[in-house]
């Protein structure tokens, strides 16, 4: 039986599988970008797909710093 890694939403703390969340990564310029196809290398952070969790995710800079181990400069809404 194959097991899959569990991800945690940085907005609400809900745990679930990767397909239930959006992945975010920080590019070389320090910009937070949505990584829908999981192609950006490095550390990623996950968030539920609802608006309330997205707002909590973006609001808490300390949580983003802990997740990415770098200071996030800005948010690129592509």
Secondary structure, DSSP 4 states (H G I P E B T S, - for coil): ------EEBTTT--EE-GGGSEEEEE-TTSEEEE-TTS-S-S-EEEE-SSHHHHHHHHH-HHHHHHHHSS---EEE--
